Amino acid sequence: MSLPKTLAEDVARNLVMVARLLDEDPEEAYAYARIALRLASRVAAVREAAGFAAYATQRYAEALAEFRASRRMTGSVDLWPVMADCERGLGRPERAMAMAGEPEVQKLDKAGQVEMRLVAAGARRDMGQIDAAIVTLQGSELASSSVQPWTPRLRYAYADALLEAGREDEAREWFGKALEADKDGSTDASDRLAELDGVEFVDALGDDEAVEPAEGAESVATVPSVDDAPEGDEDDEDDDERGDEAAKA
């Protein structure tokens, strides 16, 4: 759907802000998405952006509705995994599992299929089926030595599932493999490894150790505030003045 130039520019500005703020300030991104949605609700890209903003702020019912609207407009299956994850967020893991078995999954590209596998494994864990979750994550993508964009998250999810199943040694191995692949720090695999190894990070200064000001710098605490003057000083001065006048009289 085409929009008038001025309206299209307004919508584009709001979508740019959604993309820019989605990770660092999801609530603000959501606010911009709502503006874009009011301006152009019949544009698929707007509905998709609104869906991701709602998803990032855990408004799963709203996100699912927006993703469905976008899919109706485009006919694309790309949003299928995140739609299934919304079902998980709504406390319906069985629906997410049903979606994992639908024909739409076969139409996804490799990244989408891996994402669907992650969602399905999460749904299994939601239902207390930890062993099934582990099996769900196993496959050629997990066994491959090549590093793809999805590799860190896939290895991390596998390690986390192994740890929940009590297979700590294997979990440590796979957290290590996740860390090797995670060049951008998208997971906290290093922290999880440290926890398993009993490593604690301590603040070098300590909570009780004061930080001394730099030489020549004034301490804010040494500058008295007018508000800190003892109450009643002005009244005491007035009383002294009246007493002096009375003595002179």
Backbone bond lengths (Angstrom), bond angles and torsions (degrees), N, CA, C in turn:
res aa  C-N    CA-C-N  psi(-1)  N-CA   C-N-CA  omega(-1)  CA-C   N-CA-C  phi
1 M - - - 1.463 - - 1.527 109.38 -
2 S 1.344 116.26 128.44 1.464 120.21 179.18 1.524 110.16 -90.59
3 L 1.339 115.53 148.66 1.453 122.42 -179.61 1.517 109.86 -119.56
4 P 1.333 118.06 153.70 1.467 120.21 172.10 1.529 109.52 -56.36
5 K 1.318 116.76 149.43 1.464 121.78 -172.73 1.521 113.20 -53.76
6 T 1.327 117.01 -49.38 1.466 120.13 -177.47 1.516 111.19 -63.11
7 L 1.334 116.04 -43.57 1.461 120.05 179.07 1.526 110.67 -65.00
8 A 1.323 116.30 -41.97 1.462 120.31 179.20 1.525 111.26 -60.47
9 E 1.328 116.82 -39.03 1.463 120.62 179.11 1.531 110.99 -66.74
10 D 1.332 116.79 -39.77 1.467 120.36 178.32 1.529 110.57 -63.58
11 V 1.331 115.54 -43.89 1.463 120.10 179.52 1.525 110.29 -63.29
12 A 1.328 115.79 -44.25 1.464 120.31 -178.70 1.529 111.49 -61.05
13 R 1.325 116.87 -40.91 1.464 120.24 179.36 1.527 111.04 -61.23
14 N 1.313 115.98 -41.85 1.462 119.72 179.59 1.527 111.84 -68.30
15 L 1.328 117.11 -37.95 1.463 120.13 178.57 1.525 111.27 -67.34
16 V 1.319 116.81 -35.43 1.465 120.57 176.03 1.521 110.21 -61.56
17 M 1.317 116.38 -42.24 1.460 120.24 179.59 1.534 111.21 -67.31
18 V 1.320 116.95 -35.15 1.463 119.92 176.53 1.528 109.52 -60.77
19 A 1.319 116.58 -49.24 1.462 120.87 -179.21 1.525 111.50 -62.78
20 R 1.321 116.70 -38.04 1.460 121.23 -176.86 1.531 111.88 -70.92
21 L 1.326 117.43 -35.31 1.459 121.44 -172.22 1.519 114.54 -100.54
22 L 1.318 117.24 -7.59 1.465 120.45 -170.24 1.524 112.97 -56.23
23 D 1.323 117.54 -40.33 1.462 120.60 -177.78 1.531 112.40 -84.11
24 E 1.333 116.71 -41.26 1.462 119.39 -173.27 1.523 113.64 -87.36
25 D 1.326 118.08 -28.99 1.461 120.87 -179.66 1.528 109.27 -147.40
26 P 1.333 117.30 76.95 1.473 121.19 -175.14 1.525 114.05 -57.33
27 E 1.321 117.03 -37.46 1.462 119.34 -178.73 1.529 111.21 -64.99
28 E 1.328 116.24 -40.84 1.468 119.52 177.81 1.526 110.16 -67.24
29 A 1.329 116.73 -39.50 1.459 120.56 176.39 1.524 110.35 -60.97
30 Y 1.314 116.29 -39.51 1.464 120.92 178.45 1.529 110.76 -61.85
31 A 1.329 116.60 -40.24 1.467 120.19 179.57 1.529 111.02 -62.51
32 Y 1.326 116.51 -42.44 1.470 119.85 177.95 1.534 110.74 -66.54
33 A 1.321 116.36 -36.97 1.462 119.86 179.12 1.524 111.24 -63.95
34 R 1.323 116.65 -37.54 1.458 119.70 178.69 1.526 111.49 -65.86
35 I 1.338 116.06 -35.83 1.467 119.68 176.87 1.524 109.70 -64.36
36 A 1.331 116.36 -47.41 1.461 120.52 179.42 1.528 110.84 -60.45
37 L 1.324 115.70 -37.07 1.462 120.33 -179.11 1.526 111.18 -67.40
38 R 1.326 116.89 -37.23 1.465 119.56 177.25 1.535 111.10 -67.55
39 L 1.312 116.31 -31.34 1.460 120.31 -177.91 1.520 113.15 -80.26
40 A 1.349 116.77 -34.91 1.474 119.01 -172.59 1.524 110.46 -149.95
41 S 1.310 116.66 68.89 1.464 120.63 -176.54 1.525 113.02 -73.32
42 R 1.333 117.37 -11.89 1.460 120.03 -179.25 1.526 113.00 -97.11
43 V 1.313 116.56 10.31 1.463 121.56 177.85 1.522 108.57 -100.75
44 A 1.325 116.70 124.43 1.458 121.20 -174.63 1.527 112.44 -60.11
45 A 1.322 117.36 -40.07 1.467 120.71 -179.14 1.523 111.19 -63.25
46 V 1.315 116.19 -33.90 1.463 120.38 178.28 1.526 110.23 -69.15
47 R 1.323 116.34 -43.03 1.464 119.58 179.05 1.536 110.76 -63.97
48 E 1.321 116.02 -38.50 1.467 119.84 178.44 1.526 111.18 -65.71
49 A 1.334 116.34 -45.35 1.460 120.14 179.15 1.525 110.90 -62.38
50 A 1.332 116.13 -40.83 1.463 120.38 177.59 1.525 110.52 -63.32
51 G 1.327 116.00 -35.76 1.456 120.25 178.20 1.521 112.10 -65.15
52 F 1.320 116.23 -45.07 1.462 118.99 -179.60 1.531 111.76 -68.00
53 A 1.326 116.74 -34.76 1.468 119.70 177.27 1.529 110.47 -66.37
54 A 1.319 116.62 -42.10 1.460 120.24 177.33 1.531 110.48 -65.80
55 Y 1.323 116.56 -39.95 1.468 121.99 178.92 1.528 110.80 -61.63
56 A 1.334 116.10 -42.71 1.467 121.23 -178.31 1.524 112.18 -66.17
57 T 1.337 116.90 -24.55 1.464 121.04 178.72 1.534 111.72 -102.53
58 Q 1.335 115.83 15.53 1.468 123.38 175.63 1.523 113.42 63.60
59 R 1.331 116.37 27.14 1.468 120.47 172.21 1.535 107.16 -92.88
60 Y 1.328 115.32 74.02 1.458 120.16 -166.78 1.522 113.85 -68.82
61 A 1.310 117.91 -36.95 1.465 119.79 178.82 1.523 110.51 -64.32
62 E 1.320 116.10 -42.65 1.455 120.92 178.79 1.530 110.53 -66.61
63 A 1.320 116.24 -42.36 1.464 120.24 179.13 1.524 110.57 -60.86
64 L 1.314 116.30 -44.93 1.464 120.33 -178.96 1.525 111.16 -61.44
65 A 1.319 117.11 -41.00 1.461 121.08 178.73 1.532 110.88 -62.82
66 E 1.330 117.17 -41.54 1.465 120.46 -179.89 1.524 111.38 -68.85
67 F 1.323 116.66 -40.59 1.467 119.91 178.60 1.531 111.06 -64.14
68 R 1.310 116.00 -39.60 1.464 119.51 178.15 1.524 110.91 -64.55
69 A 1.335 116.11 -39.95 1.462 120.17 178.94 1.526 110.41 -63.45
70 S 1.329 116.59 -44.56 1.461 120.69 179.00 1.530 110.94 -61.89
71 R 1.317 115.96 -41.19 1.470 119.78 -179.86 1.528 111.55 -65.39
72 R 1.330 116.38 -38.60 1.470 118.95 177.35 1.522 111.07 -62.45
73 M 1.324 116.49 -36.20 1.466 120.65 -177.79 1.522 112.73 -73.94
74 T 1.333 116.26 -34.37 1.466 119.82 -173.36 1.525 113.92 -104.69
75 G 1.326 117.13 -26.63 1.454 120.44 -174.71 1.519 113.05 76.91
76 S 1.333 117.51 4.96 1.458 121.73 -178.03 1.527 111.34 -80.41
77 V 1.354 114.98 149.61 1.467 120.35 177.63 1.528 111.50 -101.17
78 D 1.315 117.47 4.75 1.466 120.64 -173.43 1.524 113.46 -58.85
79 L 1.325 116.83 -29.54 1.461 120.74 -177.09 1.530 113.14 -88.00
80 W 1.311 117.44 2.92 1.464 121.21 -175.50 1.539 112.75 -57.31
81 P 1.344 119.12 -46.63 1.478 118.40 -179.94 1.531 113.72 -62.18
82 V 1.325 117.50 -42.83 1.466 118.97 -178.41 1.525 110.49 -71.72
83 M 1.335 117.41 -28.77 1.457 119.69 173.68 1.537 110.07 -64.62
84 A 1.325 115.99 -40.94 1.463 119.90 178.18 1.525 110.40 -65.50
85 D 1.328 116.43 -36.71 1.462 119.43 179.22 1.530 111.02 -68.57
86 C 1.317 117.35 -30.67 1.467 120.38 173.87 1.526 110.24 -62.33
87 E 1.320 116.40 -37.80 1.473 119.71 177.14 1.532 109.73 -61.90
88 R 1.320 116.31 -39.24 1.472 119.62 175.08 1.527 110.19 -61.75
89 G 1.324 116.12 -45.64 1.455 120.21 -179.21 1.528 112.31 -60.64
90 L 1.311 116.35 -28.24 1.461 121.65 178.99 1.529 112.28 -86.86
91 G 1.336 115.77 6.33 1.455 119.75 178.13 1.517 113.72 78.95
92 R 1.356 115.56 26.52 1.468 119.58 -179.34 1.526 110.35 -123.76
93 P 1.340 118.30 64.70 1.464 120.51 -177.80 1.522 113.57 -62.27
94 E 1.343 116.18 -28.16 1.458 118.59 179.62 1.527 111.42 -65.41
95 R 1.329 117.02 -32.24 1.469 119.80 176.18 1.522 110.86 -70.99
96 A 1.328 116.07 -37.15 1.465 119.62 176.06 1.526 110.23 -61.76
97 M 1.328 116.69 -41.87 1.454 120.51 178.25 1.524 111.31 -64.23
98 A 1.313 117.08 -38.96 1.467 120.40 178.06 1.522 110.54 -63.15
99 M 1.332 116.58 -40.34 1.461 120.56 178.85 1.525 111.26 -65.60
100 A 1.336 116.83 -31.12 1.463 120.63 179.44 1.520 112.14 -66.40
101 G 1.330 116.72 -18.57 1.459 120.28 179.60 1.518 114.01 -102.27
102 E 1.333 117.17 5.03 1.462 120.97 -178.47 1.540 111.72 -80.23
103 P 1.328 117.76 156.66 1.473 121.74 -179.41 1.533 113.42 -59.86
104 E 1.332 117.07 -24.09 1.465 120.01 -179.12 1.530 111.94 -57.89
105 V 1.322 116.58 -30.94 1.468 120.54 -177.79 1.526 111.02 -62.19
106 Q 1.309 116.50 -36.17 1.465 120.29 -179.19 1.527 111.98 -69.54
107 K 1.319 117.04 -17.73 1.461 121.00 179.07 1.527 112.68 -88.14
108 L 1.317 116.48 -8.16 1.459 120.51 -179.77 1.531 110.49 -74.67
109 D 1.328 115.94 152.71 1.460 119.06 172.02 1.529 108.87 -74.39
110 K 1.334 116.84 179.10 1.461 119.91 -175.39 1.531 111.93 -59.94
111 A 1.323 117.03 -42.59 1.467 120.37 179.51 1.525 110.44 -61.47
112 G 1.328 116.54 -41.22 1.457 120.50 179.31 1.518 112.27 -66.51
113 Q 1.322 116.97 -37.38 1.458 119.93 179.39 1.525 111.45 -68.38
114 V 1.335 116.66 -38.31 1.467 119.73 176.01 1.525 109.97 -64.74
115 E 1.336 116.28 -41.42 1.464 120.16 178.70 1.528 110.10 -62.07
116 M 1.324 116.68 -40.20 1.456 120.05 178.60 1.526 111.06 -64.58
117 R 1.318 116.21 -36.21 1.460 120.47 177.88 1.529 110.58 -65.68
118 L 1.309 116.67 -39.70 1.469 120.67 176.88 1.527 111.12 -62.41
119 V 1.321 115.79 -42.37 1.465 119.96 179.42 1.531 110.31 -65.56
120 A 1.334 116.21 -43.64 1.462 119.93 -179.71 1.529 111.17 -62.84
121 A 1.325 116.58 -41.13 1.465 119.88 178.10 1.526 110.41 -64.04
122 G 1.331 116.31 -39.58 1.463 119.90 176.59 1.515 111.65 -62.57
123 A 1.326 116.37 -38.88 1.465 120.60 178.63 1.526 110.46 -65.28
124 R 1.330 116.42 -39.88 1.472 120.17 177.28 1.532 110.05 -60.48
125 R 1.325 116.00 -42.65 1.466 119.65 179.42 1.526 110.68 -66.57
126 D 1.327 116.66 -37.20 1.467 119.73 176.80 1.528 111.47 -58.25
127 M 1.331 115.64 -33.26 1.462 120.88 -178.24 1.525 112.01 -91.40
128 G 1.340 116.71 6.85 1.455 120.11 178.30 1.511 114.43 79.37
129 Q 1.323 117.51 15.69 1.463 121.82 -177.77 1.533 109.84 -101.45
130 I 1.327 116.23 69.17 1.451 121.01 -172.12 1.532 112.05 -66.21
131 D 1.313 118.10 -40.51 1.470 120.13 179.65 1.527 111.08 -64.27
132 A 1.320 116.20 -39.88 1.464 120.06 177.35 1.525 110.57 -65.96
133 A 1.333 116.65 -35.42 1.465 120.42 177.61 1.522 110.66 -62.32
134 I 1.329 116.48 -41.93 1.466 121.12 179.10 1.518 110.55 -61.95
135 V 1.305 116.45 -44.96 1.470 120.98 179.69 1.528 110.55 -64.26
136 T 1.323 116.82 -38.23 1.461 121.22 -179.58 1.528 111.52 -60.01
137 L 1.317 116.87 -35.57 1.463 121.19 -177.31 1.521 113.08 -80.12
138 Q 1.315 116.96 -16.96 1.461 120.13 -178.82 1.528 110.52 -75.63
139 G 1.313 115.42 145.48 1.452 119.83 -179.69 1.513 110.60 163.93
140 S 1.304 116.31 -176.03 1.469 120.97 -176.96 1.525 112.11 -63.66
141 E 1.338 116.90 -33.92 1.472 119.72 -179.27 1.530 110.72 -66.35
142 L 1.330 116.63 -38.86 1.461 120.11 179.54 1.528 110.90 -71.21
143 A 1.324 116.42 -37.93 1.462 120.72 -176.48 1.528 112.61 -77.81
144 S 1.316 116.82 -18.82 1.466 120.39 -175.69 1.528 111.31 -65.68
145 S 1.336 115.76 142.03 1.463 120.96 177.10 1.522 112.22 -86.07
146 S 1.315 116.68 -13.33 1.467 119.76 178.54 1.519 109.43 -75.88
147 V 1.325 115.38 147.49 1.458 120.88 -177.91 1.520 110.04 -103.14
148 Q 1.306 115.04 120.86 1.460 122.98 178.28 1.540 108.23 -114.15
149 P 1.325 117.92 168.62 1.475 119.33 -179.79 1.522 113.55 -55.64
150 W 1.317 117.23 -30.94 1.459 120.10 -177.32 1.545 112.88 -88.28
151 T 1.321 118.06 -9.32 1.465 121.64 -172.44 1.528 114.04 -57.49
152 P 1.351 119.53 -47.66 1.469 118.22 -178.86 1.528 113.20 -58.75
153 R 1.331 117.14 -43.68 1.465 120.42 -177.51 1.525 111.21 -69.02
154 L 1.327 117.06 -37.11 1.459 120.58 179.91 1.528 110.38 -66.29
155 R 1.329 116.29 -46.55 1.464 119.79 178.84 1.525 111.09 -65.35
156 Y 1.318 116.21 -38.71 1.470 120.43 179.92 1.525 110.15 -64.02
157 A 1.332 116.95 -46.19 1.465 120.54 -179.79 1.527 110.91 -61.16
158 Y 1.324 116.05 -38.39 1.466 120.55 178.81 1.524 110.48 -65.53
159 A 1.343 116.25 -44.79 1.464 120.62 178.67 1.526 111.03 -61.55
160 D 1.308 116.54 -42.26 1.458 121.26 -178.35 1.522 110.69 -65.21
161 A 1.334 116.79 -39.14 1.459 120.60 178.26 1.534 110.55 -67.41
162 L 1.327 116.57 -41.03 1.471 120.13 177.31 1.526 111.11 -60.81
163 L 1.323 115.84 -40.25 1.458 120.04 -179.66 1.525 110.68 -64.99
164 E 1.324 116.45 -41.56 1.474 119.58 178.61 1.526 110.71 -63.65
165 A 1.339 116.03 -30.96 1.463 119.97 179.67 1.527 112.40 -81.30
166 G 1.339 116.82 0.08 1.459 120.39 178.39 1.515 114.09 85.50
167 R 1.315 117.78 11.08 1.475 121.87 -179.38 1.533 108.57 -96.52
168 E 1.333 115.14 71.22 1.454 121.48 -169.09 1.528 113.49 -65.24
169 D 1.321 118.01 -41.50 1.466 120.20 -178.79 1.521 111.21 -62.64
170 E 1.334 116.32 -43.52 1.457 120.09 178.12 1.531 110.62 -66.65
171 A 1.327 115.71 -38.14 1.456 119.75 178.78 1.519 110.55 -61.53
172 R 1.339 116.81 -43.87 1.471 120.78 179.11 1.537 109.95 -59.76
173 E 1.326 116.38 -42.05 1.464 120.54 179.48 1.531 111.57 -60.75
174 W 1.325 116.20 -42.88 1.463 119.27 -176.17 1.520 113.01 -80.16
175 F 1.318 117.52 -28.08 1.466 118.31 170.56 1.534 109.36 -63.77
176 G 1.337 115.79 -38.03 1.461 119.81 176.09 1.512 112.03 -62.72
177 K 1.327 117.05 -41.88 1.463 120.79 178.51 1.533 111.01 -66.83
178 A 1.328 115.77 -36.54 1.467 119.22 176.48 1.521 110.49 -63.49
179 L 1.318 115.68 -42.22 1.466 120.39 179.82 1.526 111.32 -63.50
180 E 1.316 117.26 -39.71 1.465 121.37 178.36 1.525 111.68 -59.90
181 A 1.327 116.46 -37.02 1.462 120.79 -177.13 1.516 113.31 -86.59
182 D 1.341 116.18 -16.13 1.468 121.15 -172.06 1.527 110.92 -90.84
183 K 1.307 116.73 77.37 1.461 121.39 -178.30 1.528 112.37 -74.52
184 D 1.322 117.29 -23.12 1.468 121.28 -176.87 1.528 112.99 -97.54
185 G 1.318 117.64 -0.30 1.456 119.92 -179.16 1.511 113.73 67.90
186 S 1.328 116.86 36.59 1.462 120.33 -178.00 1.529 112.42 -77.77
187 T 1.330 117.23 -14.35 1.465 121.23 176.56 1.529 109.14 -122.39
188 D 1.326 115.84 171.06 1.469 120.13 175.32 1.525 110.16 -105.89
189 A 1.336 115.28 38.89 1.461 120.73 -177.39 1.527 111.82 -57.74
190 S 1.324 117.75 -37.34 1.464 120.22 -179.65 1.527 110.74 -63.84
191 D 1.331 117.25 -40.18 1.458 121.05 178.33 1.531 111.48 -66.32
192 R 1.313 115.35 -39.40 1.468 119.14 179.82 1.528 110.88 -65.83
193 L 1.327 116.73 -38.50 1.459 120.74 176.48 1.524 110.41 -63.61
194 A 1.327 115.76 -43.09 1.461 120.27 179.78 1.527 110.63 -61.86
195 E 1.318 117.46 -40.38 1.460 121.57 178.29 1.529 110.85 -61.93
196 L 1.325 115.60 -43.27 1.462 119.57 -179.77 1.523 111.63 -65.40
197 D 1.322 116.15 -32.09 1.466 120.88 -179.23 1.521 112.52 -89.09
198 G 1.339 117.03 1.06 1.450 120.80 177.81 1.511 114.23 74.00
199 V 1.326 116.82 23.98 1.459 120.87 179.97 1.517 109.02 -86.79
200 E 1.347 116.77 130.35 1.458 122.01 177.21 1.516 109.70 -115.68
201 F 1.323 115.72 135.93 1.451 121.21 178.23 1.526 108.38 -96.87
202 V 1.349 116.14 123.95 1.461 121.51 -176.79 1.514 109.35 -115.16
203 D 1.335 116.15 139.33 1.454 121.52 176.41 1.525 109.00 -63.36
204 A 1.336 117.34 124.70 1.462 121.63 -176.00 1.523 112.18 -61.53
205 L 1.327 118.07 -32.94 1.461 121.38 -178.55 1.519 112.27 -81.30
206 G 1.323 115.27 -32.59 1.460 118.73 -175.59 1.510 110.57 84.55
207 D 1.317 115.82 156.65 1.456 120.42 -176.54 1.520 112.81 -70.22
208 D 1.367 117.10 -32.43 1.456 120.26 -173.35 1.514 113.74 -93.92
209 E 1.344 116.62 -4.36 1.451 119.09 -175.80 1.510 110.16 -89.44
210 A 1.305 117.56 119.39 1.465 121.90 -176.97 1.515 110.09 -77.10
211 V 1.310 115.87 150.08 1.449 122.02 176.28 1.511 107.99 -96.23
212 E 1.354 116.93 117.69 1.448 120.53 -177.17 1.518 110.35 -76.42
213 P 1.353 117.34 141.82 1.468 119.91 -179.83 1.508 110.49 -68.82
214 A 1.330 115.61 154.98 1.452 121.12 178.74 1.520 109.45 -65.80
215 E 1.340 116.10 154.65 1.457 121.45 -178.28 1.520 110.61 -59.38
216 G 1.305 115.88 131.52 1.466 120.41 178.68 1.503 113.55 89.02
217 A 1.343 117.33 -9.71 1.459 119.48 -178.95 1.511 109.51 -84.93
218 E 1.316 117.08 140.98 1.457 121.77 178.38 1.506 109.93 -86.82
219 S 1.298 115.69 139.93 1.452 120.13 175.42 1.514 109.64 -84.21
220 V 1.301 115.24 132.01 1.457 119.16 179.62 1.521 110.73 -60.26
221 A 1.331 115.90 -31.19 1.461 119.97 -176.90 1.526 112.31 -67.15
222 T 1.358 117.78 -19.96 1.460 119.22 -177.47 1.516 112.30 -85.09
223 V 1.315 117.04 -8.29 1.462 120.32 -179.10 1.515 108.74 -94.62
224 P 1.338 119.46 109.09 1.466 120.60 -177.14 1.516 111.40 -68.99
225 S 1.297 114.78 147.81 1.455 120.77 177.61 1.514 109.74 -101.04
226 V 1.297 115.23 149.34 1.463 119.42 176.72 1.516 110.47 -59.76
227 D 1.323 114.72 -33.65 1.460 119.12 -177.98 1.521 112.30 -70.11
228 D 1.377 116.76 -15.29 1.446 119.78 -177.38 1.527 112.97 -86.74
229 A 1.342 118.00 -5.59 1.463 120.21 -179.56 1.513 109.64 -63.20
230 P 1.385 117.90 142.02 1.472 120.17 -178.62 1.518 111.25 -61.55
231 E 1.337 114.45 137.90 1.458 118.94 -179.37 1.529 109.93 -65.51
232 G 1.332 116.42 142.26 1.449 121.53 175.00 1.507 113.68 93.93
233 D 1.365 120.45 -2.88 1.454 122.07 -179.14 1.521 111.18 -60.27
234 E 1.334 116.67 -44.63 1.458 119.89 -177.75 1.531 110.49 -64.06
235 D 1.350 116.60 -39.37 1.460 119.58 179.69 1.520 110.80 -65.22
236 D 1.362 116.17 -37.43 1.464 119.68 179.71 1.516 110.93 -64.53
237 E 1.364 116.54 -39.79 1.462 119.87 179.23 1.519 110.93 -64.81
238 D 1.363 116.27 -40.32 1.467 119.29 178.07 1.519 110.86 -62.46
239 D 1.360 117.03 -39.70 1.467 119.99 179.39 1.517 111.06 -64.65
240 D 1.364 117.53 -38.40 1.457 120.95 179.58 1.518 110.83 -63.94
241 E 1.364 115.94 -41.61 1.456 119.92 -179.44 1.532 110.95 -63.90
242 R 1.353 116.65 -40.78 1.469 119.28 -179.89 1.522 110.37 -67.79
243 G 1.334 117.31 -34.37 1.445 120.22 177.97 1.508 112.11 -65.73
244 D 1.354 117.63 -39.30 1.464 120.93 178.38 1.516 110.70 -64.47
245 E 1.344 116.42 -42.00 1.467 120.18 -179.08 1.537 110.52 -63.48
246 A 1.329 115.86 -39.48 1.466 119.93 -179.92 1.515 110.60 -64.94
247 A 1.346 117.21 -37.99 1.470 120.84 -179.30 1.519 110.90 -65.72
248 K 1.347 116.22 -39.94 1.456 120.79 179.20 1.533 111.09 -65.01
249 A 1.346 114.87 -36.42 1.453 118.40 179.84 1.510 110.33 -67.57
